[in-house]
Amino acid sequence: MLTGVNGTSSTVVGLLDTGADTTALPVAHARFLGYELDLLQQTTIGTADGPGVAFRATRPSIAVVPGLESVPIDLSPIFVPGAQTPLWGRRDVMRPFKVLVDEAGEAFTLSW
């Protein structure tokens, strides 16, 4: 669940990206979450295709992981033009948790 600066809440399904420093959302999510131009800062990001332009939130939204609602996360995402899938980053969404990826055992564990 993601609650924007305007108080609007919605479930946002995405991929947990252990290689992403911060959460990256499609740019269309900015308006829904209440981010107008005065709350966004243009920035350059590194992508698999090379450098790209994105817009970083200057005020945080609040994210909660389903089933772990007692652990709210301040989230200042970047909004990426052309992105289709939300990518949840390791420095914000994963920070409060212990993350265990057991490839041999085909298991993923998120605990706190």
C-alpha positions as CSV (number, residue, x, y, z in Angstrom):
1,M,0.0,0.0,0.0
2,L,1.3,3.4,-0.9
3,T,-0.1,6.7,0.5
4,G,0.9,9.8,-1.4
5,V,1.5,13.4,-0.2
6,N,-2.1,14.1,-1.0
7,G,-3.4,11.3,1.3
8,T,-4.5,9.1,-1.6
9,S,-3.8,5.4,-0.9
10,S,-3.6,2.5,-3.3
11,T,-2.1,-0.9,-3.7
12,V,0.9,-0.7,-6.1
13,V,2.2,-4.0,-7.3
14,G,5.8,-4.0,-8.5
15,L,9.0,-5.9,-8.5
16,L,11.4,-6.0,-5.5
17,D,14.7,-4.9,-7.2
18,T,17.7,-5.7,-5.1
19,G,19.9,-3.9,-7.7
20,A,17.9,-0.6,-7.5
21,D,19.1,1.9,-5.0
22,T,15.8,3.6,-4.6
23,T,12.2,2.9,-5.6
24,A,11.4,3.8,-9.2
25,L,7.8,4.3,-10.3
26,P,6.3,5.0,-13.7
27,V,5.8,8.8,-14.1
28,A,2.0,8.4,-14.2
29,H,2.1,7.6,-10.5
30,A,3.3,11.1,-9.6
31,R,0.0,12.9,-10.2
32,F,-2.0,10.1,-8.5
33,L,0.2,10.4,-5.4
34,G,-0.1,14.2,-5.4
35,Y,3.3,15.2,-6.7
36,E,3.1,18.4,-8.7
37,L,6.2,20.0,-10.3
38,D,7.1,21.9,-7.2
39,L,7.5,18.6,-5.3
40,L,9.8,17.0,-7.9
41,Q,13.4,17.5,-8.7
42,Q,14.8,16.5,-12.1
43,T,17.7,14.1,-11.8
44,T,19.9,11.8,-14.0
45,I,19.7,8.1,-13.2
46,G,21.7,5.1,-14.3
47,T,19.8,2.5,-16.2
48,A,20.6,-0.7,-18.1
49,D,20.4,1.4,-21.3
50,G,22.7,4.1,-19.9
51,P,21.9,7.5,-18.3
52,G,18.3,8.6,-18.2
53,V,16.1,11.5,-16.9
54,A,13.8,11.0,-13.9
55,F,12.0,13.1,-11.3
56,R,12.8,12.6,-7.6
57,A,10.1,13.3,-5.0
58,T,11.2,16.0,-2.5
59,R,8.6,14.9,0.1
60,P,8.1,11.3,1.1
61,S,5.1,9.1,0.6
62,I,4.4,6.3,3.1
63,A,4.6,2.7,2.0
64,V,3.6,-0.4,3.9
65,V,4.2,-4.1,2.9
66,P,1.0,-6.2,3.1
67,G,1.1,-8.1,6.3
68,L,3.7,-5.8,7.9
69,E,1.6,-2.7,8.3
70,S,3.3,-2.0,11.7
71,V,6.5,-1.0,9.7
72,P,5.7,2.1,7.7
73,I,8.4,3.2,5.3
74,D,9.1,6.8,4.3
75,L,9.5,6.6,0.5
76,S,10.8,9.4,-1.7
77,P,10.6,7.6,-5.1
78,I,11.9,8.6,-8.4
79,F,9.4,8.8,-11.3
80,V,10.7,7.5,-14.6
81,P,9.2,8.5,-17.9
82,G,8.6,5.4,-20.1
83,A,8.8,3.0,-17.1
84,Q,6.0,0.4,-17.1
85,T,6.6,-1.5,-13.9
86,P,7.2,-0.1,-10.3
87,L,10.6,-1.2,-9.0
88,W,10.9,-1.3,-5.2
89,G,14.4,-0.3,-4.2
90,R,16.8,-1.6,-1.5
91,R,17.7,1.6,0.2
92,D,14.1,2.5,1.0
93,V,11.6,-0.3,0.9
94,M,14.1,-3.0,2.1
95,R,15.9,-0.8,4.7
96,P,13.8,-1.7,7.7
97,F,13.9,-5.5,7.0
98,K,16.2,-8.4,7.0
99,V,16.2,-9.7,3.4
100,L,17.3,-13.2,2.6
101,V,17.5,-14.6,-0.9
102,D,18.3,-18.3,-0.9
103,E,18.7,-19.1,-4.6
104,A,19.7,-22.8,-4.0
105,G,16.6,-23.3,-1.8
106,E,14.4,-21.1,-4.1
107,A,13.3,-19.1,-1.2
108,F,12.9,-15.4,-0.4
109,T,12.4,-14.2,3.2
110,L,11.5,-10.7,4.4
111,S,11.6,-10.3,8.2
112,W,12.2,-7.6,10.8
